[in-house]
Amino acid sequence: MGTSNIKSFSFGSKDDGNERTITINELLDPSYGCYVWPSAFVLAEYIWYKRRDFQGKAVLELGAGTSLPGLLCTSLSPTNHTVLTDRSNFLLVLQNIKNSVLLNIPFFHDTTDTVSDYNDSENEKRKSRIWVRGLTWGEFANDKDCLSVLLDDIETLWGRKIDWLLGSDTFYDPKDFEDILGTISYILAYHSPEAKFLTTYQERSSKRSIQYLLDKWNLECRQISLSELRVDLEKYTIDDDTQQNQIGSNDVSDDTHIDQTKDNLESKKHHSQINPSMAYGNSIESIFLLEISLKQ
Ligand SMILES: C[S@@+](CC[C@H](N)C(=O)[O-])C[C@H]1O[C@@H](n2cnc3c(N)ncnc32)[C@H](O)[C@@H]1O
């Protein structure tokens, strides 16, 4: 049994009858994908702010981790389709995404919603409008979890193409930058040329640039101003104290341990149990939003 925090994030207001609450299961585990990172919160706020653009759409979230932006998208319209993905061998993270999907099912207003995975029957996949899949950046073929299989499934089972790609805090390790941009380029070029990749990132070094990779992969990018967004750090309040997770399991392990960051994560966890806003501090100011598309 793993230990988890259940957190709720609300968007909109009850007063005008236009509110969504997304419930997330955070795991006390050093894997990056077990926490809601500030970039996820900012991307979700942007999606809520522009919610009309995300209604009736098909959305694919990469490196979804706890999947706050993707889950919010799913809740915006009963006709939305969503694929939440994370690295194929990060089984704990993938299982935890399924846990969070199940926590939010009541918002879907659709009794046919289920969480599908690779073992589901074709019928089950077809009726489900939210999938949780393994998808490792930079892997295109020759694997049951590979990108080409996923895109085929989207086209044949849902009969549609991806409208939005989402990624929050996916540009944190420069060694992955080419893999993620190559994946985006492949999806846009071979599946959905009109789609756009919305990604929030936290500036950790001013020396990092993705321009040469954008050029190499025939992509272009524009920065979207976040100045109109109201970001309320209080939303990081933990609902329930640290508790035993009834659905997760420690039996499944993955290799996301990165020793040098362990201390930071321990400290982040510790702070977030005392006062979650301390863990994020002013970091919201260092978050940027990019829209990446195929070069015209
Ligand atoms: C910093 S976390 C961000 C998680 C989540 N998007 C958020 O903002 O809260 C980075 C995420 O990317 C995933 N990831 C890392 N390397 C990956 C790869 N090569 N392919 C796919 N996902 C990867 C991690 O498992 C993790 O969920």
The ligand as an SDF file (V2000), in Angstrom:
LIG
                    3D

 27 29  0  0  0  0  0  0  0  0999 V2000
    8.2410   17.2860  -13.6250 C   0  0  0  0  0  0  0  0  0  0  0  0
    7.1080   15.9630  -13.8970 S   0  0  0  0  0  0  0  0  0  0  0  0
    5.6520   16.8420  -14.3770 C   0  0  0  0  0  0  0  0  0  0  0  0
    4.4150   16.0240  -14.1140 C   0  0  0  0  0  0  0  0  0  0  0  0
    3.1020   16.7380  -14.4310 C   0  0  0  0  0  0  0  0  0  0  0  0
    2.9920   17.0110  -15.8450 N   0  0  0  0  0  0  0  0  0  0  0  0
    2.9710   17.9910  -13.6260 C   0  0  0  0  0  0  0  0  0  0  0  0
    3.2890   19.0800  -14.1600 O   0  0  0  0  0  0  0  0  0  0  0  0
    2.5480   17.9290  -12.4650 O   0  0  0  0  0  0  0  0  0  0  0  0
    7.6420   15.2810  -15.4830 C   0  0  0  0  0  0  0  0  0  0  0  0
    6.7870   14.1400  -15.9860 C   0  0  0  0  0  0  0  0  0  0  0  0
    7.3260   13.6300  -17.2020 O   0  0  0  0  0  0  0  0  0  0  0  0
    7.3860   12.2070  -17.1390 C   0  0  0  0  0  0  0  0  0  0  0  0
    8.5050   11.7550  -17.9930 N   0  0  0  0  0  0  0  0  0  0  0  0
    9.8250   11.8980  -17.7470 C   0  0  0  0  0  0  0  0  0  0  0  0
   10.5600   11.3980  -18.7500 N   0  0  0  0  0  0  0  0  0  0  0  0
    9.6810   10.9270  -19.6670 C   0  0  0  0  0  0  0  0  0  0  0  0
    9.8250   10.2960  -20.9470 C   0  0  0  0  0  0  0  0  0  0  0  0
   11.0360   10.0660  -21.4670 N   0  0  0  0  0  0  0  0  0  0  0  0
    8.7100    9.9340  -21.6190 N   0  0  0  0  0  0  0  0  0  0  0  0
    7.4850   10.1960  -21.0960 C   0  0  0  0  0  0  0  0  0  0  0  0
    7.2720   10.7930  -19.8920 N   0  0  0  0  0  0  0  0  0  0  0  0
    8.3640   11.1600  -19.1880 C   0  0  0  0  0  0  0  0  0  0  0  0
    7.5970   11.9220  -15.6680 C   0  0  0  0  0  0  0  0  0  0  0  0
    7.2130   10.6230  -15.2960 O   0  0  0  0  0  0  0  0  0  0  0  0
    6.7200   12.9730  -15.0260 C   0  0  0  0  0  0  0  0  0  0  0  0
    5.3900   12.5600  -14.8990 O   0  0  0  0  0  0  0  0  0  0  0  0
  1  2  1  0
  2  3  1  0
  2 10  1  0
  3  4  1  0
  4  5  1  0
  5  6  1  0
  5  7  1  0
  7  8  2  0
  7  9  1  0
 10 11  1  0
 11 12  1  0
 11 26  1  0
 12 13  1  0
 13 14  1  0
 13 24  1  0
 14 15  1  0
 14 23  1  0
 15 16  2  0
 16 17  1  0
 17 18  1  0
 17 23  2  0
 18 19  1  0
 18 20  2  0
 20 21  1  0
 21 22  2  0
 22 23  1  0
 24 25  1  0
 24 26  1  0
 26 27  1  0
M  CHG  2   2   1   9  -1
M  END
$$$$
